[in-house]
Amino acid sequence: MIGVFDSGHGGLTVLKALKDQFPSTSFIYLGDHAKAPYGNRSSEEVVDLTKAGVETLFNQGCKLVVLGCNTATSIACRTLQQDWLPNTEWQGRNVLGIIAPTVEVATQTPWGVTEPQYPQMYKEDVIAVFATQRTIESAVFDEEIRKRCPQIHVVNQACKTLAGAIEAGEPTDILDEIVANYVSLMMEKSAGKVPHFAVLGCTHYPLVEPLFVKHLPASCRVLSQPRIVAQALEHYLKRHSHYLDADCSDAGLTLLTTGDVLQIEDSLVFAWPDRPEFKAL
Ligand code: DGL
């Protein structure tokens, strides 16, 4: 059984891609809706909340938890993997983040290669990164991309209010205005240079991807992080197949929340016709 964790709705975009990639594998999702959004919280809070969420999923029987959240990945993943897990009863289980596979695709460079490879596939290209305040402040996308491709110009755009507005189920015209504003701020920063592609570095943002596509210049491609993560997990599980044991094959899908089930079902607009309803934790 594989766990997927997010502050709220956003990780469902990752979960859906994982379920499509591994239809016969059992997944449990936990959305910490009671504490969402995470994007403007302190590092300590994000680490503590992520740890609690992962522990809940381990207690549900997951051996592997994917953080379907860039904020949790950028702020908490390394601490959980290196300082916390080895000192717990959960040894032998693991937590994976979602930024490494995204950077691999953005730079066309394996994660293990941390120096520029020549000739560079991308030269003076521009990459736009849209993410939460905390993810942008962590500078993880910026640093990891430029470590591998120093000539790439990364334009970072924190979208302080977007994940919260999506969580709150704001109507499309409000979300459209918010996305248009962040895209235009990004274009100002890039001094009019059109990004070659845009990373939606918050798993909530694919829920409004058509709005990004509408406002970004037509030649700017949007990278699909959920699909990238699903492909990366497939490679990972080939090398670590012990996470896919017998109890992984009942094809189950459970959605848990720390929040109010009725409110979540009401505010969630996501085209996934046969998904089960959320249950309270
Ligand atoms: N979906 C999350 C992310 O990828 C968190 C958004 C939030 O809670 O602010 O960053």
Boltz pocket constraint, residues with backbone or C-beta under 6 A from the ligand:
constraints:
  - pocket:
      binder: B
      contacts: [[A, 6], [A, 7], [A, 8], [A, 10], [A, 11], [A, 36], [A, 37], [A, 38], [A, 39], [A, 40], [A, 68], [A, 69], [A, 70], [A, 71], [A, 72], [A, 132], [A, 135], [A, 163], [A, 164], [A, 201], [A, 202], [A, 203], [A, 204]]
      max_distance: 6.0
